[in-house]
Amino acid sequence: MKNFLTYVAALALTIIAQGVQAQTYTMNWATAFAPVWSTGNITGNANNIGGSAVNLNVQLVKSGGVYTTMYDTYGGPMTPTVSASPYIVGGSSSNIAIALEFATNTDYMDAIFTFNKPVFNVSFNLGDIDRLNNTSYNYLDQITITGYNGALSGSPTITKYDAVTDPNFIIISGNKAYVNPANGMAGNSNTDASDQRGTIKVKFGGVYITSFRVRYDNFPGAIADPTVQNIAIGNITFNTSIPLPVTISSFDGKANDNGTIGLNWSAEHEYNFDYYALERSENGTEFEEIGRINSNPSESANHYSFNDINPGSSKNYYRLRMTDFDGSYSYSKVVSVTSNKIFGFKVYPTVFTQNVNLAFYSPKPGKISFTVFNIMGEKIKSLSYHANEGNNQFFFNLPGSIPKGQYYVREDSSNRSVVVLKQ
């Protein structure tokens, strides 16, 4: 109305560096479809958009109710419609207008956009998120927008097209935008040349997606049988991929007997290429950098390795962020590595006076031992515990007589150590 990410053991939802120059293509509702989008259509194809070799399929799917004319008893064109749309969506030269007579307040309509290949910087504007008037609950327009790359999903950034005229008209929460349901706070926006209070801007930024979904329904509290509701979706812009001057021919990881993780990869065509950043995740979605290796360009394939000496859990995910000299970068596929060794070995506080805590994850129950050394390599204390399967936490005291300074707590089976400081 009336808004990613990774492949696990496949391609990552890729983030492209800000500032990378790439041609922007526009899917124009009025000109991109062949045949043109006719009034009443609920599906269409836009092929080779702007010569990009990118095709876009659009499907409108509703759970209930019927598509109808704009404005209910006021008549208007039958929808979905492009050529007869009465709306002006800010920042867009054309749009598709959709009017729905929902049977219940739980009905919804999905506009599903599917690209034939991954694209990034997808953006569009969407208008006429409103309600009948500022006191009515006939309908409370709500939009939820989700992007997909394979089976994984991600959310866009949603902002108000007009955040000044009436800052309380629309509420944005994550990947949702809905009309303010509070009594007296928002009404009918009549999205046109002079009123864009009900319009949002949707941007997926540098996230590669292969499809996205716009779900249109009611915010909780709408009456059981809403009246006719309308939205308008503007033109869609996007960028295609920019290949970096490097080709990763292999990338894998292996758990070592000492509890570390060995990562190996081979690369070709490293022209004008800067470095690899190793990134690790415990859930396959949120990654952090754990090290860097500079490239070593040559005319033949190069082989690289990196050792993760303190993995965060029994199963870890790794990827390479490959960075060019101009700052542009892309990601490799994601590899997962599982080990039966102790993981997540932590000692805290790292600055202590006497009491220290140990925390780690054990894939199976059994005995585990630790040793505390001073900087001269002299043993200060030996520790032995029976670990349970899963997360473990133990507490111990160090002798109050030991001098202030730096000490090492070693997990004996792997020889991994953590540095602590006594004050």
C-alpha positions as MATLAB code, in Angstrom:
seq = 'MKNFLTYVAALALTIIAQGVQAQTYTMNWATAFAPVWSTGNITGNANNIGGSAVNLNVQLVKSGGVYTTMYDTYGGPMTPTVSASPYIVGGSSSNIAIALEFATNTDYMDAIFTFNKPVFNVSFNLGDIDRLNNTSYNYLDQITITGYNGALSGSPTITKYDAVTDPNFIIISGNKAYVNPANGMAGNSNTDASDQRGTIKVKFGGVYITSFRVRYDNFPGAIADPTVQNIAIGNITFNTSIPLPVTISSFDGKANDNGTIGLNWSAEHEYNFDYYALERSENGTEFEEIGRINSNPSESANHYSFNDINPGSSKNYYRLRMTDFDGSYSYSKVVSVTSNKIFGFKVYPTVFTQNVNLAFYSPKPGKISFTVFNIMGEKIKSLSYHANEGNNQFFFNLPGSIPKGQYYVREDSSNRSVVVLKQ';
ca = [
       0.000    0.000    0.000;
      -1.722    1.824    0.736;
      10.993   -3.345    3.675;
      22.914  -11.978    3.513;
      25.847  -14.540    4.277;
      27.627  -17.355    3.030;
      27.361  -20.677    1.317;
      28.394  -23.339    3.863;
      30.878  -25.469    1.941;
      29.989  -23.460   -1.172;
      30.182  -19.806   -2.229;
      29.956  -17.088    0.428;
      27.493  -14.256    0.349;
      30.148  -11.898   -0.976;
      30.798   -8.378    0.214;
      32.291   -6.015   -2.359;
      34.479   -3.199   -1.087;
      32.834    0.186   -0.887;
      33.958    2.511   -3.639;
      34.521   -0.189   -6.264;
      33.450    1.191   -9.628;
      30.977   -0.920  -11.584;
      28.296   -0.256  -14.156;
      24.819    0.144  -12.719;
      21.930   -1.484  -14.559;
      18.244   -0.628  -14.152;
      15.265   -2.913  -14.497;
      12.621   -0.441  -15.700;
       9.060   -1.681  -15.218;
       7.904    0.212  -18.302;
      10.578   -0.909  -20.769;
      12.509   -3.983  -19.519;
       9.864   -6.693  -19.922;
       9.283   -8.610  -23.137;
       6.418   -8.848  -23.658;
       5.603   -5.690  -21.734;
       3.970   -6.086  -18.353;
       0.249   -6.049  -19.153;
      -2.391   -5.006  -16.662;
      -3.471   -8.030  -14.634;
      -0.240  -10.015  -15.146;
       1.198  -11.696  -12.066;
       4.468  -12.852  -13.638;
       6.952  -11.474  -16.148;
      10.518  -11.747  -17.458;
      13.044   -8.991  -18.070;
      15.905  -10.454  -20.120;
      19.445   -9.154  -20.698;
      18.705   -6.016  -18.696;
      20.618   -3.118  -20.233;
      22.938   -5.558  -21.994;
      24.119   -6.964  -18.656;
      23.358  -10.617  -19.517;
      21.251  -10.587  -16.338;
      17.678  -11.848  -16.552;
      15.045  -11.178  -13.892;
      11.890  -13.181  -13.301;
       9.126  -11.577  -11.240;
       6.260  -13.515   -9.692;
       3.415  -12.234   -7.524;
       1.978  -14.856   -5.159;
      -0.829  -14.220   -2.643;
      -2.048  -16.389    0.228;
      -5.641  -15.192   -0.016;
      -7.934  -12.424   -1.224;
      -8.013  -11.040   -4.753;
      -6.178   -8.501   -6.884;
      -8.513   -5.611   -7.491;
      -8.812   -2.016   -8.686;
      -7.166    0.891   -6.935;
      -9.058    2.689   -4.216;
     -11.807    0.060   -3.785;
     -15.130    1.905   -4.312;
     -13.327    4.748   -6.057;
     -12.514    2.540   -9.013;
      -9.295    3.070  -10.940;
      -7.203    0.646  -13.014;
      -7.223   -3.084  -12.404;
      -3.956   -4.324  -10.899;
      -1.200   -5.447  -11.003;
      -0.482   -2.640  -13.451;
       2.528   -0.739  -14.740;
       1.215    1.428  -17.567;
      -1.836    2.585  -15.595;
      -0.207    3.017  -12.195;
      -1.498    6.171  -10.490;
       1.491    6.311   -8.153;
       4.693    8.305   -8.310;
       7.389    6.502   -6.324;
      10.175    8.903   -5.394;
      13.411    8.350   -7.309;
      11.829    5.989   -9.851;
      10.596    6.723  -13.375;
       8.112    3.819  -13.360;
       6.599    1.321  -10.935;
       4.191   -1.567  -10.615;
       1.058   -0.806   -8.597;
      -0.646   -3.659   -6.741;
      -4.064   -3.484   -5.066;
      -5.283   -6.341   -2.892;
      -8.589   -7.097   -1.223;
      -7.334   -9.344    1.573;
      -9.920  -11.694    3.041;
      -8.305  -11.683    6.504;
      -5.690   -9.660    8.356;
      -3.284  -12.627    8.134;
      -3.295  -12.797    4.324;
      -0.152  -11.718    2.486;
       1.259  -11.154   -0.987;
       4.826  -12.050   -1.981;
       6.598  -10.331   -4.851;
       9.461  -12.716   -5.678;
      12.380  -11.468   -7.786;
      14.814  -14.088   -9.146;
      18.030  -13.292  -11.060;
      19.711  -15.802  -13.355;
      23.092  -15.022  -11.733;
      24.325  -13.350   -8.529;
      24.192   -9.536   -8.528;
      25.063   -6.946   -5.907;
      24.131   -3.386   -4.894;
      20.476   -4.238   -5.543;
      18.263   -1.281   -4.631;
      14.747    0.011   -5.202;
      12.124    2.280   -3.659;
       8.690    1.177   -2.513;
       5.737    3.453   -1.892;
       2.363    3.858   -0.244;
       2.938    2.179    3.115;
       0.003    3.679    5.034;
      -3.390    3.110    6.672;
      -6.917    4.321    5.889;
      -6.553    7.372    8.164;
      -4.710    8.278   11.346;
      -7.296    6.671   13.637;
      -8.434    3.669   11.578;
      -7.275    0.049   11.886;
      -8.880   -1.048    8.610;
      -5.371   -1.953    7.502;
      -1.867   -1.358    8.856;
       0.504   -1.781    5.922;
       3.638   -3.817    6.600;
       6.532   -4.715    4.273;
       9.177   -7.400    4.957;
      12.122   -7.720    2.555;
      14.560  -10.649    2.481;
      17.446  -11.395    0.102;
      18.677  -14.885   -0.758;
      21.824  -16.495   -2.122;
      21.116  -20.181   -2.462;
      19.512  -21.405    0.761;
      20.906  -18.563    2.871;
      19.135  -15.299    3.545;
      20.139  -11.742    4.371;
      18.481   -8.433    5.136;
      18.770   -5.108    3.300;
      19.180   -1.658    4.755;
      15.848    0.165    4.770;
      15.549    3.942    5.182;
      12.758    6.486    4.779;
      12.575    8.361    1.499;
      11.169   11.359    3.398;
      12.359   11.365    6.993;
      11.644   15.077    7.522;
       8.026   15.891    6.622;
       6.514   13.416    9.082;
       9.250   11.473   10.924;
       6.701    9.280   12.732;
       4.765    8.074    9.678;
       6.741    4.877    9.033;
       8.543    2.655   11.537;
      11.568    0.636   10.367;
      12.765   -2.400   12.294;
      15.417   -4.646   10.721;
      14.093   -5.846    7.383;
      10.561   -4.620    8.137;
       8.871   -1.279    7.439;
       5.326   -0.595    8.596;
       2.982    2.325    9.071;
       2.974    3.700   12.611;
       0.068    1.857   14.302;
      -0.283    4.386   17.131;
      -3.539    6.322   17.116;
      -3.151    9.663   15.351;
       0.428    9.087   14.180;
      -0.036    8.223   10.475;
      -2.749    8.047    7.846;
      -3.152    7.766    4.091;
       0.039    8.877    2.357;
      -1.347    9.024   -1.218;
       2.145    8.501   -2.638;
       2.513   11.102   -5.390;
       4.750   13.944   -6.524;
       4.126   15.926   -3.334;
       3.844   13.205   -0.676;
       6.478   10.502   -0.111;
       5.923    9.924    3.601;
       4.911    6.323    2.907;
       7.945    5.545    0.711;
      11.048    3.573    1.711;
      14.474    3.091    0.131;
      15.765   -0.492    0.075;
      19.463   -1.271   -0.464;
      21.263   -4.604   -0.256;
      24.630   -2.848   -0.637;
      27.607   -5.045   -1.482;
      25.862   -8.327   -0.663;
      25.579  -10.743   -3.570;
      22.036  -12.090   -3.928;
      20.307  -14.332   -6.447;
      16.764  -13.422   -5.400;
      14.772  -11.321   -2.985;
      11.238  -11.316   -1.655;
       8.939   -8.419   -0.816;
       6.184   -9.610    1.527;
       3.164   -7.313    1.907;
       0.780   -7.922    4.813;
      -0.685   -6.285    7.930;
       1.003   -5.233   11.138;
      -0.628   -6.946   14.145;
      -3.744   -5.078   15.258;
      -5.392   -4.572   11.883;
      -9.093   -5.364   11.755;
     -10.099   -8.919   10.826;
     -11.250   -8.020    7.301;
      -9.096   -5.168    5.933;
     -10.246   -2.979    3.068;
      -8.374   -2.623   -0.248;
      -4.665   -2.027    0.217;
      -2.106   -0.769   -2.309;
       1.657   -0.628   -2.766;
       3.920    0.431   -5.625;
       7.398   -1.000   -6.276;
       9.799    1.211   -8.256;
      12.549    0.378  -10.742;
      15.284   -1.997   -9.547;
      18.986   -1.200   -9.956;
      21.959   -3.543   -9.523;
      25.608   -4.175  -10.366;
      27.224   -7.297  -11.784;
      30.428   -8.894  -10.492;
      33.943   -7.540  -10.991;
      36.533  -10.335  -11.264;
      39.672   -9.846   -9.204;
      43.098  -10.599  -10.701;
      43.393  -13.896   -8.841;
      41.985  -17.403   -9.277;
      41.704  -19.792   -6.321;
      42.084  -23.315   -7.707;
      41.811  -25.085   -4.331;
      41.127  -24.237   -0.679;
      40.820  -26.741    2.169;
      41.473  -27.211    5.876;
      42.568  -30.057    8.143;
      42.541  -30.592   11.904;
      46.054  -31.337   13.218;
      46.878  -33.695   16.071;
      47.944  -30.798   18.294;
      44.482  -29.153   18.070;
      45.407  -26.533   15.515;
      43.796  -26.156   12.095;
      45.933  -26.167    8.962;
      44.568  -24.229    5.971;
      45.966  -24.611    2.455;
      45.103  -23.019   -0.858;
      46.470  -22.670   -4.366;
      46.156  -19.544   -6.508;
      46.840  -18.506  -10.088;
      46.832  -15.234  -12.044;
      47.841  -13.071   -9.077;
      48.370   -9.941  -11.111;
      48.367   -6.633   -9.227;
      47.163   -8.559   -6.183;
      47.949   -7.564   -2.573;
      47.136  -10.074    0.201;
      44.909  -12.824    1.594;
      43.090  -12.309    4.885;
      42.083  -15.499    6.702;
      38.660  -15.255    8.337;
      37.090  -17.661   10.835;
      33.531  -18.232   12.048;
      31.971  -20.569   14.594;
      28.492  -20.388   13.012;
      29.252  -20.037    9.296;
      27.777  -16.525    9.142;
      29.730  -14.101   11.337;
      33.434  -14.019   10.437;
      36.479  -12.361   11.999;
      39.982  -11.920   10.609;
      42.647  -14.130   12.216;
      45.666  -13.427   10.010;
      47.062  -12.170    6.698;
      49.466  -13.483    4.101;
      50.904  -11.332    1.330;
      50.640  -12.593   -2.231;
      53.693  -13.897   -4.053;
      52.914  -13.277   -7.744;
      54.459  -15.617  -10.284;
      53.660  -17.026  -13.713;
      52.869  -20.429  -12.219;
      50.466  -21.526   -9.490;
      51.356  -20.562   -5.921;
      50.617  -22.597   -2.820;
      49.887  -20.990    0.546;
      49.292  -22.268    4.059;
      48.154  -20.844    7.374;
      47.887  -22.427   10.830;
      45.044  -21.453   13.157;
      46.672  -22.086   16.535;
      43.618  -21.409   18.721;
      40.355  -22.403   16.978;
      37.193  -21.167   18.616;
      35.148  -24.399   18.687;
      35.133  -28.040   17.645;
      33.731  -27.009   14.251;
      35.011  -23.891   12.512;
      34.325  -22.236    9.174;
      37.059  -20.498    7.166;
      37.191  -18.275    4.102;
      39.743  -16.102    2.299;
      39.205  -12.406    1.739;
      41.256  -11.670   -1.374;
      42.268   -8.012   -1.561;
      43.656   -6.106   -4.537;
      46.012   -3.108   -4.339;
      43.107   -0.766   -5.116;
      41.208   -1.994   -2.045;
      38.635   -4.100   -3.893;
      38.099   -7.576   -2.533;
      36.027  -10.733   -2.771;
      35.650  -13.950   -0.812;
      36.562  -17.545   -1.520;
      34.246  -20.431   -0.844;
      33.755  -21.358    2.815;
      35.329  -24.556    4.184;
      34.377  -26.219    7.463;
      36.803  -28.194    9.658;
      35.821  -30.445   12.566;
      38.227  -31.828   15.186;
      38.004  -34.061   18.243;
      40.561  -31.961   20.114;
      39.989  -29.357   22.808;
      38.731  -26.061   21.366;
      37.943  -22.582   22.574;
      40.672  -22.744   25.239;
      40.406  -19.486   27.195;
      41.893  -18.165   30.427;
      40.374  -15.195   32.218;
      40.926  -12.722   33.609;
      44.175  -12.331   31.706;
      45.254   -9.791   34.327;
      44.826  -11.347   37.786;
      45.932  -11.190   41.390;
      45.391  -14.832   42.415;
      42.192  -16.421   41.038;
      41.997  -17.653   37.425;
      39.272  -19.335   35.327;
      39.679  -21.892   32.544;
      37.041  -22.387   29.839;
      37.092  -24.725   26.843;
      34.946  -26.995   24.703;
      35.554  -30.742   24.756;
      34.010  -32.999   22.069;
      34.048  -35.937   24.499;
      34.452  -36.572   28.256;
      37.899  -37.351   29.630;
      40.906  -36.150   31.551;
      42.585  -32.904   30.569;
      45.633  -31.295   32.111;
      47.159  -27.815   32.172;
      50.490  -26.475   33.372;
      51.401  -22.954   34.472;
      54.950  -21.697   33.669;
      56.792  -18.477   34.323;
      58.724  -16.649   31.609;
      61.838  -18.732   32.461;
      59.966  -21.935   31.607;
      59.796  -23.041   35.238;
      56.713  -24.988   36.262;
      54.547  -23.097   38.757;
      51.526  -25.368   39.006;
      50.039  -28.510   37.435;
      46.266  -28.820   36.955;
      44.154  -31.867   36.094;
      40.406  -32.024   35.498;
      37.771  -34.427   34.254;
      36.158  -32.677   31.310;
      32.547  -33.223   30.317;
      31.407  -33.376   26.711;
      30.611  -29.819   25.650;
      31.496  -26.576   27.398;
      33.635  -26.772   30.539;
      34.692  -24.165   33.066;
      37.092  -24.582   35.992;
      38.499  -22.294   38.660;
      41.957  -22.425   40.261;
      44.260  -20.365   42.477;
      47.881  -19.527   41.861;
      50.213  -19.193   44.843;
      50.014  -15.724   46.310;
      53.773  -15.780   46.781;
      54.648  -15.840   43.080;
      56.039  -12.515   41.864;
      54.176  -10.117   39.625;
      54.759  -10.595   35.945;
      53.926  -12.693   32.917;
      52.926  -16.364   33.060;
      51.837  -19.022   30.562;
      48.913  -21.424   31.012;
      49.471  -24.429   28.708;
      46.918  -27.034   27.624;
      49.219  -30.067   27.745;
      47.730  -32.261   25.004;
      48.227  -29.590   22.334;
      50.963  -27.411   23.881;
      48.784  -24.380   23.249;
      49.415  -21.572   25.719;
      47.649  -18.426   26.864;
      49.571  -15.508   28.368;
      48.340  -14.024   31.669;
      49.716  -11.226   33.808;
      49.826  -11.190   37.612;
      49.531   -7.808   39.269;
];
